[in-house]
Amino acid sequence: MTTTLPDSSPDELEDEPERGPLRRCLVTRQQGPREAMLRFVAGPDRQLVFDASATLPGRGMWLSASADVIDLAVRRGVFPRAAKMQLTVPPNLASVVRAALERRVAELLGLTRRGGAAISGFEKAREWLQAGKAGLVVQATDGSPDERARFVGNRMVPVVAVLSAAALGKIFGREHTVHVVLAPGRLAGMIENEARRLEGVADKVLSGQ
């Protein structure tokens, strides 16, 4: 389904100060929390760079975390106008963003595992869940829907599914992993946020494969 979004006039693409908790999307013109949006910057070689961690120097150009929004930004030439310079923009930008967010989720999960705040496997992870030790449940996208639902049951805990069983298994030293439980804390919150961004970006990319 194609999303119809308003055109952005040159005046609307003027730089906005990067202060406060909110950022404005260059395409939709709607504001959202900075941690839920996607930041891009102009690289020194005039290449558009996706700043996954939102820490790179330079004036940020922000989009909502949506594959449709990214595609429209590319088609409408939003980034060169916002940067006021010629920029090389990857035509497959949504795929580039998706891959970067997948790496970020995997890296954060690795940190959590090494810190002892994550456990994998149906039985062990369910023990944490039943004991009330879960701050976030991460499940494989290709796991059985029935098994995934049975694992969580009616427990009120955030659940995300953005990586395959093979990708999760690689992080936890297994051939494949479907269920991961994370203890509450800063890393669990960061992983949930990155997964929510990835969900928005991955939807159209996955359906188009």
Rosetta blueprint (number, residue, H / E / L):
1 M L
2 T L
3 T L
4 T L
5 L L
6 P L
7 D L
8 S L
9 S L
10 P H
11 D H
12 E H
13 L H
14 E L
15 D L
16 E L
17 P L
18 E L
19 R L
20 G L
21 P L
22 L E
23 R E
24 R E
25 C L
26 L L
27 V L
28 T L
29 R L
30 Q L
31 Q E
32 G E
33 P E
34 R H
35 E H
36 A H
37 M E
38 L E
39 R E
40 F E
41 V E
42 A E
43 G L
44 P L
45 D L
46 R L
47 Q E
48 L E
49 V E
50 F E
51 D L
52 A L
53 S L
54 A L
55 T L
56 L L
57 P L
58 G L
59 R L
60 G L
61 M E
62 W E
63 L E
64 S E
65 A L
66 S L
67 A H
68 D H
69 V H
70 I H
71 D H
72 L H
73 A H
74 V H
75 R H
76 R L
77 G L
78 V H
79 F H
80 P H
81 R H
82 A H
83 A H
84 K L
85 M L
86 Q L
87 L L
88 T E
89 V L
90 P L
91 P L
92 N L
93 L H
94 A H
95 S H
96 V H
97 V H
98 R H
99 A H
100 A H
101 L H
102 E H
103 R H
104 R H
105 V H
106 A H
107 E H
108 L H
109 L H
110 G H
111 L H
112 T H
113 R H
114 R H
115 G L
116 G L
117 A L
118 A E
119 I E
120 S E
121 G L
122 F H
123 E H
124 K H
125 A H
126 R H
127 E H
128 W H
129 L H
130 Q H
131 A L
132 G L
133 K L
134 A L
135 G L
136 L E
137 V E
138 V E
139 Q E
140 A E
141 T L
142 D L
143 G L
144 S L
145 P H
146 D H
147 E H
148 R H
149 A H
150 R H
151 F H
152 V H
153 G L
154 N L
155 R L
156 M L
157 V L
158 P L
159 V E
160 V E
161 A E
162 V E
163 L E
164 S L
165 A H
166 A H
167 A H
168 L H
169 G H
170 K H
171 I H
172 F L
173 G L
174 R L
175 E L
176 H L
177 T L
178 V L
179 H E
180 V E
181 V E
182 L E
183 A L
184 P L
185 G L
186 R H
187 L H
188 A H
189 G H
190 M H
191 I H
192 E H
193 N H
194 E H
195 A H
196 R H
197 R H
198 L H
199 E H
200 G H
201 V H
202 A H
203 D H
204 K H
205 V H
206 L H
207 S H
208 G L
209 Q L
